[in-house]
Amino acid sequence: MLWYQVFSDGVEYEARAGKPFVPPNITIKQVWEAVPKHLFARSTTKSLFYIVRHLLVTYLLYVFAQNIDTIVSTLGGPPITRPLLKAICWLGYWGFQGFAFAGIWCIGHDAGHGALSDYGIINDILGLALHAFVLTPYHAWRFTHRAHHKGTQSVERDETYMPFTRKDFKLPDGKVAVKMDYTEILEETPAFTLFKLFVRQFFGFQLYLLHNRKGNRKYPAYTSLFKPQERMIFLLADFFTGLTPSLKGTAIILSNLSIMVMFTLIGMYIKNNSWNAAMKYYFLPWLFQHNWMVMFTYLQHSDPNDPVLPQDHCSAGSEDSSCTISPPITWLITFSLRFHSITFHEATEAIKPVLGEYYSYDSTGVIAALWRSFTQCVFIEDEGDILFYKNQYGESVIDLDEKAKSKLGEKPVDGAGQEEMIIN
């Protein structure tokens, strides 16, 4: 790939753009049976090895940062270049350590899925500790994330990256709206769009945890994952675990206590070192961690070519299914994340033949893909069986196949009899 092509749409995206969407006729059973059985086996020993290896890399990066001044001084060269070299080293540390922190979060994510060990208590202990290190409430996030897997891309059931609707923006009806209507309400300067993208990338995940920013509207306004009583409605409907609502509330409190322990450790570090040290070595990598996390999760679930489902007619699907994009990742992200199964699962290759044309991979450069999705996935319609993202001019790059439209028009999809269909 030539350097300038990282700012262009990938060939996979161009091939899908404008192609009518035909709902797939693939069942969960078909996907499940395609996955080799050995991939369902869990090994506590192997998981602990990965954790130790990853923590060692994280520590070595920290040691590197502590010696940046020494490293720069030994490189020689004119003194005027040293501030620039230091800046490059610090930015490199924050970026790489952000990858490492994202990897720690990913292992905690796997623990939340019960993937690290056959013993639930081991999964929870490891997940609690790892997520506390990156200030994530393990149990609250675990409960809501499992709900996400039950309703990916469903406006009614998904947990985050919920799209705005025509009604949210108070836009005129699509049948009478003209381009100027959209421009007056939605048009922004590139600088302001870039600022919003920056806020979403670096602070979006914490805003979601704190007050459900971009979360599902089924929760009351400003619902927080740190407050167990605000999640009780959801907890009552969580069919993944056998815990009672009271025990789930206790688990969320335990998550909060683990984060308080982490803040205590950070406070002790600050007392023995300084605020400046904590900011350089921990908090700035922590912010970069959010950037990487939001990057790969947003690109997985927000693409102009993929549908959004307002009706409850999709069943729990796998991440690499027809409404989820496998984004491009560099060798850096691969090193930090791929063996933690957050961007690509080992099962991906096995289920590709089953998904066929519905397997979505996009080689568009990350920066271009982020900008494209952020500017093209602006809103969806308020009603419809299968919806598609529209941009600030009210345009979508894809529409439902005419035969599918006719079929849905004759028999509206309301969830009955659709439990085995993979749409999400």
N, C-alpha and C positions, 0 to 999 in steps of 0.2 A: 504494500500500500504506500503510495506517495504521501508526503507529509500533508499536503493540502486536502487530501481525501478524507481526513479525519473530521472535516467540517462539512462533508457531503452526506446525503442519505445513503445507507448501505443498499446493495443490490437486492437484498431480501425485502427490505422495506419498499423499494420501488416496484418490486414484483407484486407485492400485496396491495399497494395503494390503488384505490379505485376499483379493485376487484370485488364484486358483490359477495357479501358474506352469506354462506349457507350453514345453518346450525348443524353441528356434527352429530352423527348417529353412532356414538361410541359409549360404551358402558364402563362404569368403574371396575366391574369384574374383569373386563378385557385388559384394562391397564394393570390391574393388580396381578393377574396371572402372567403377564409378560415380564414381571420383575423377578430376576433369579432369587431363589429362596435363600441363598447364603447372605444376600444383602439385608435380610430381616434379622440376621443374627447380631446380638449385641455383646460386646466384650468390655468388661470393666477395666481389664488390664490395658487393652489397646487405647481406650479412652483416656486413662490416666497418663499413658505415654504421650499422647497428643497434647494433653494439658500441660504436662511438665515441659515438653519441647517448646510449646508456644510461650509459656511463662519465661523460659530461659531466653528466647529471642527478645521478648519484651524487656527483660532485665539488661541484656547486652546493649540494646538501643539506649536505655537509660544511662549505662556506663559511657557509651559514646558521647551522649549529650554533656555529661559531666566533664568530658575532656575536650570539648570543642576548642576552647582557647589554646590548649596545648597543641592540638592537631593543626590548627591554623598557623600557629607560630613556627611549627616545624616544617611547614610547606615552603617557607621562604617567600621570595618575590618582593616586589616593592611594597612598602607599608600602606600605600594608598589602597591597595587591593584587599587588605585584611578585613576591613568592615564588610566588604561585599562577600568575601568568602565565609565570614561568620554568619551573615544573613542567609546565605545559601545552605550552610550546614544546619542552622536552626530550622529553616523551612523544611529541609529534608527530614530532620528529626521529627518535627510535628506531623508531617505527612506520613512517614513510615510508622511512627508510634501510633498514629491514628489508625492505620491499617491493623496494627497489632491489637489495639484496644477493640477494634471492630471484630477481630478474630475471637477475642475473649468473649465478647457479647454473643458471637455466633455459637460458641461451644455451650454457653448458657442457654441459648435458643434450642440447641439439640437436646439439652437436659430437660427442657420444658416439654419436649416431645417424647421423653422417656427413651431417648436413643443411646445414652451413654452406658447404661447398665440394665441388667435384668431386674435389679432391685430398685424399687421406687424411691426408697429413702436415700440411696446413693445419688440418684439423679437429682433429687431435691436439694441435698446438701451441696453438691457441686454447683448446681444451677444458682442456688441462693448466694454462694460465695462469689462466683464469677460475675453474676449480674450486679451484686452489691459493689464490686470493684469499679464498675462503670456506672454506678448510681442508677440502676434500673430496678424497679420493684418486681422481683422475679415472679412471685405467685400471681399478682394481679395481671401482669403482662402475659403470663402463661395461660391463664383462663381466657383472656380476651383474644389471644393469638389463636387458640384452638377454635374459637368461634369464627375467626377470620378464615381458617381452612375449611370450615363448614359452608361458608357463603362467599367465597372469593368473587369479586366483581358484582355482587348483589347489593343494590342500594339499600335493601331492607335488612340484610343480614351481615354484610361485611363490617369490619371494625374501623378501618382508616382509609385515607386517600379517597374520601367520599367526594364525588364531583358536585359542583354547584349546578343548580338547575336554572331554567329560563325564569322561573318564578323568583328565585333568589336574587337575580339581577334586575327584576321588574322589567323584563324585556317584553315588547309587544308580541302578540301571537305570531308564530312562525309563518302563517299563511298570509299575513298582511305586512310583516316587518320588511323593511328595505335596508340596504347596506348602511345608510346613514344612521338608522336607529341603533344598530350595533356599534358603529363608530363612536357615537356620542356617549354611549354608556361604558363601553369596554376598552376603547382605545387608550393606550398608555405610551409614554415615551420609553424607548429602549432602556434608558438609565433606570427608570422606576421599575421596569420589569426585572432588570438585573438585580436591583436591590431586593425585590420581593423573593427572587430566586435564592439570593444569598441568605436571607433570613430563614427561608424554608429549609435550605440545605444544612445550615449550622445550628439552628434552634428549633426546627420543626418537631423533632422527636420529643424533646423535653416539653414543648408546648402541648403536644398530644398527651403526654403523661400527666401534666399539671392540670389542664382544663379541656381535654378532649378536642384540641384543635384539629380540624379536618377529620374528626371521628364521626361515628354514626349518630344521626340525629335522634335515634330512639332513646338516647340518654338525656336527662335534663341538662340545661345549659351549664357549662363550666364543670361538668363531671370530671372528677380526678381519679386516677388509678391509685392514688395514695389514700383515698378515703373509702374504707370497705363498705360503709352503709350506702354509698352512692352506687355501688355496683351490685347490690342485692338483687335487683330485677334481673340482671344478666345472670348472676350466679344461680338463681333458681332455675334457669333454663339451660344450664350447662350440662349436657348429657355425656361428656367425655369422662368425667370422674364421678366416683360414688360419694364424694364428700357432701355433707349437708351444708346449707348456706352459712350456718354459724361457724363450721370448721373452715370454710373457705374465707370467711371474714377474718378468722384468726390467722389463717395463712397469709393474708394480705398484711395484717399487722406485723407478723413475723418478718415479712419483706421490708417493711418500713424500719423495723428495728435493725435489720442487717445494714441498711443504708445509713442509719444513725451511727452504727459502729464504724462504718467506713469514713463518715465525716469526722468522727472522733480521731481516727488514725491520721486523717489529713490534718486535723488541728494539731496533733502531736508533732507531725512533720513540720508544720509551719512554725511551731514554737521552737523546735530544734534547728530549723534552717531559716526560712523567711517566706513571706507571701510571694515574693518574686520567684523563688525556687519552685514553689508549688504551682505557680502559674506556668512557668517555663516547662517543667518536667511532667506535669499532670494535666492541668486544666486546658491548655492549648491543644495537646494531643487528644484530649477528651472531646473538644469541639470538632476537631478534624474527624474523629471517629464518627460523629453524627453525620458529617458530610458524606462519608463513604457509605454509611448505613442507609441514609435516605436516598443516596444515588442509586444503589443497586435495588432497593425495594421499590422505589418510585418507578424506575424503568421497567421493572418486572410487571407492574400493575397499571401503568398509565401509558397508553399508546394510541395514537389517532386511528390505527387500523383495527383495534380490538373493541368488542362490544361491552356495554354495561347493561346489567340485567335488573330492571326494576321489579319484575315479578319473581315470586319465590318458586321458580321452576328449575332450579339447578341444585345438584346434590354436591356433597363434599367431594372435591376433586383434588388432583395433584397439582403441584406448583407448575410443572411444565405442560400445562394443558392449553386448550385453544384460546383462552383469554388471558394467558400469562406469557410475557415475553422473556426469553432468555437473552439478557443483554451481553454486549461484548465486555470482556474483562482483560486487563493487561496482565503481564506476568507478575507484576507487583501484587495486584489484588489476588491473583491466583495463589501466590505464595501464602498470603495471609488468610484467604477465605475458602479457596476451593476445597481443600481437604477437610473443611468444616461443614461442607454440604449446604451452604446457604445460596450460592449462585448456581452451581451445577451439582446435581445428585449423580451418584454412580448409576442410578437407575435410569438416568436420562437416555442413554444410548439404547437401553433395552426397550423403552416405551416409544421411541421414535417411530418404529414400523407400525405400531398400533395407531398412533396419532396421525401419521401420514402428513398430509398437507396442513393439518391443524397444529403441528409442532411449529412454534414461532421462534426463530432466532433472527437477530438483527445485528449486523456488523457495523452499523453506524457508529462513528466515534462518540465517546461518552459525552463530551461537551455539546456536540451538535444534537445528540439524542435528548439530553436534558433540556436544552433550549427549545427544541421542536415540541416535546411533550408539554412543556410548561406554557408555550404559547398557542399550541393547537388544541390541547385538552382543556378548554376553558369552561364549557358547560355542556349539559345534556338537556334533552326535553323533559318535561314533567311527567309525561305519560307515554306509554308504548310498551310493546312486548319485549323488544330488543332495541336498545338505544346505542347511539354512537356519539363520540365526542365531537363538539363543534368548536371552531375557533372564534376569534373576536369579531369575525364578519358573519357569523351564523352559518358557516360552511363546514361540512364534514368531508373527509376524504374517502369514505366508504359508506355503503348503504346495504340494506338487507336485500337478498336475492328476491326477485319478483315471485318466484314459485313459493318461497318461504313466506313472503308477505300474504299471498293468497291463502296459504294453509293456515297461517295465524289468524287471518281475517275470518276464515270459516269456523275455526275452532280455537278461541283464545286460550293461550297457555296460562293456567292458573296454579300449576304445581301438581295437580292430580295426575298420577300415572307417569310422572317425569322423574321419579327419584333416582333412576339408574342412569340418566343422561348426563354426560359431562359437558357442561357449558362454561363452568368456571375453572 
